[in-house]
Amino acid sequence: MSTRDKYHDVVKQALLAEGWTITNDPLSFSYGKVDFRIDLGAEQLIAAEKNHRKIAVEIKSFIKPSPVQDMHEAVGQYEMYSLALDFEDPQRELFLAVPERAYDSFFQRPFIKAIVKSRAIKLLVYNIETQKISAWIK
């Protein structure tokens, strides 16, 4: 998809506020003759380890009339991106960024919790109004 998510800049600002450096906007790469475009790539120096932590963030707004449709798309992208990163950039952690309002309601439903758990989806929960990260959920 070539268009940015509605809350792309919100998540970008939230990451910058937490000391992340945006390295790719978007993070584009090819693997197995397939092109990928993950919304953001970022890294952060971990002083205690003298190492860089690298992440990729796929941003979702969950604003469609059906949150199930949003989830279907998000899980499919997450699984494809995760597998591709395992081969192309295995040090980089993939996160699915979701708005706090969606996390507090839709993501608390038992079936949605089961999907997140069974697919080992890492979540970055963001607050639209404050442009801050509310939670990192692994």
C-alpha positions as CSV (number, residue, x, y, z in Angstrom):
1,M,0.0,0.0,0.0
2,S,1.5,3.3,-1.0
3,T,-0.5,5.7,1.2
4,R,0.4,6.5,4.7
5,D,-1.8,5.5,7.6
6,K,-3.9,8.3,9.1
7,Y,-1.8,8.3,12.3
8,H,1.6,7.8,10.8
9,D,3.0,11.1,12.1
10,V,1.5,10.5,15.5
11,V,3.4,7.3,15.9
12,K,6.6,8.8,14.4
13,Q,6.4,11.7,16.9
14,A,5.8,9.3,19.8
15,L,8.9,7.2,18.9
16,L,11.0,10.4,18.6
17,A,9.8,11.5,22.0
18,E,11.0,8.2,23.5
19,G,14.5,8.7,22.0
20,W,14.2,6.6,18.9
21,T,15.9,7.6,15.7
22,I,13.8,7.1,12.6
23,T,16.1,5.4,10.2
24,N,13.5,4.5,7.5
25,D,10.2,6.2,6.5
26,P,9.2,3.8,5.1
27,L,11.4,0.7,5.7
28,S,11.6,-0.7,2.2
29,F,13.3,-4.0,1.2
30,S,13.0,-7.0,-1.1
31,Y,13.2,-10.6,-0.2
32,G,12.5,-13.6,-2.5
33,K,11.5,-11.3,-5.4
34,V,8.8,-9.6,-3.2
35,D,8.9,-5.9,-2.3
36,F,8.0,-4.9,1.2
37,R,7.2,-1.4,2.7
38,I,6.8,-1.3,6.5
39,D,5.7,2.1,7.7
40,L,8.7,2.9,9.9
41,G,12.2,1.6,10.8
42,A,13.8,3.0,13.9
43,E,16.7,2.3,16.3
44,Q,17.7,3.3,19.7
45,L,21.1,3.1,21.5
46,I,20.9,0.9,24.6
47,A,23.6,2.5,26.7
48,A,24.0,-0.3,29.2
49,E,24.6,-2.8,26.4
50,K,26.4,-0.4,24.1
51,N,24.2,-1.8,21.4
52,H,21.4,-0.6,19.1
53,R,17.9,-1.9,19.3
54,K,16.2,-2.0,15.9
55,I,12.5,-2.1,15.3
56,A,10.1,-2.0,12.4
57,V,6.6,-0.5,13.0
58,E,3.5,-1.2,11.0
59,I,0.9,1.5,11.9
60,K,-2.8,0.8,11.9
61,S,-5.6,3.3,12.7
62,F,-8.5,0.8,13.2
63,I,-11.0,3.3,11.8
64,K,-12.8,1.2,9.2
65,P,-16.5,0.4,9.9
66,S,-15.5,-3.2,10.7
67,P,-12.6,-3.6,13.2
68,V,-12.5,-7.3,12.1
69,Q,-11.6,-6.2,8.6
70,D,-8.8,-3.9,10.0
71,M,-7.6,-6.9,12.1
72,H,-7.6,-9.2,9.2
73,E,-5.5,-6.9,7.1
74,A,-3.2,-6.1,10.1
75,V,-2.5,-9.8,10.9
76,G,-1.8,-10.7,7.3
77,Q,0.7,-7.9,6.9
78,Y,2.3,-8.6,10.3
79,E,2.8,-12.3,9.4
80,M,4.3,-11.5,6.0
81,Y,6.5,-8.8,7.3
82,S,7.6,-10.8,10.3
83,L,8.7,-13.8,8.1
84,A,10.5,-11.5,5.6
85,L,12.4,-9.7,8.4
86,D,13.4,-13.1,9.9
87,F,15.4,-13.6,6.7
88,E,16.3,-10.1,5.7
89,D,17.0,-8.3,9.0
90,P,16.7,-10.8,11.9
91,Q,17.9,-8.3,14.5
92,R,15.0,-6.0,13.9
93,E,11.8,-6.5,16.0
94,L,8.4,-6.0,14.3
95,F,5.7,-4.1,16.1
96,L,2.1,-3.5,15.2
97,A,1.1,0.0,16.3
98,V,-2.5,0.4,17.3
99,P,-4.4,3.3,18.8
100,E,-5.1,3.2,22.6
101,R,-8.9,3.4,22.0
102,A,-8.8,0.2,19.8
103,Y,-6.5,-1.6,22.2
104,D,-8.7,-0.7,25.2
105,S,-11.8,-2.0,23.5
106,F,-11.4,-4.3,20.5
107,F,-8.1,-5.8,21.5
108,Q,-9.6,-6.9,24.9
109,R,-12.1,-9.2,23.3
110,P,-11.1,-12.9,24.0
111,F,-10.8,-13.9,20.3
112,I,-8.6,-10.9,19.5
113,K,-6.4,-11.6,22.5
114,A,-6.1,-15.2,21.3
115,I,-5.0,-14.1,17.8
116,V,-2.4,-11.7,19.3
117,K,-1.1,-14.5,21.5
118,S,-1.1,-17.3,19.0
119,R,0.6,-15.2,16.3
120,A,3.0,-13.7,18.9
121,I,2.1,-10.2,17.7
122,K,4.1,-7.4,19.4
123,L,2.0,-4.3,20.0
124,L,3.0,-0.7,20.3
125,V,-0.1,1.1,21.7
126,Y,-0.2,4.8,21.0
127,N,-2.3,7.7,22.2
128,I,-3.6,9.9,19.4
129,E,-4.2,13.0,21.5
130,T,-0.9,13.1,23.4
131,Q,1.2,11.6,20.6
132,K,2.8,9.3,23.2
133,I,3.3,5.6,23.4
134,S,1.0,4.1,26.1
135,A,2.5,0.6,26.1
136,W,4.9,-1.8,24.5
137,I,3.4,-5.3,24.6
138,K,5.4,-8.4,23.7
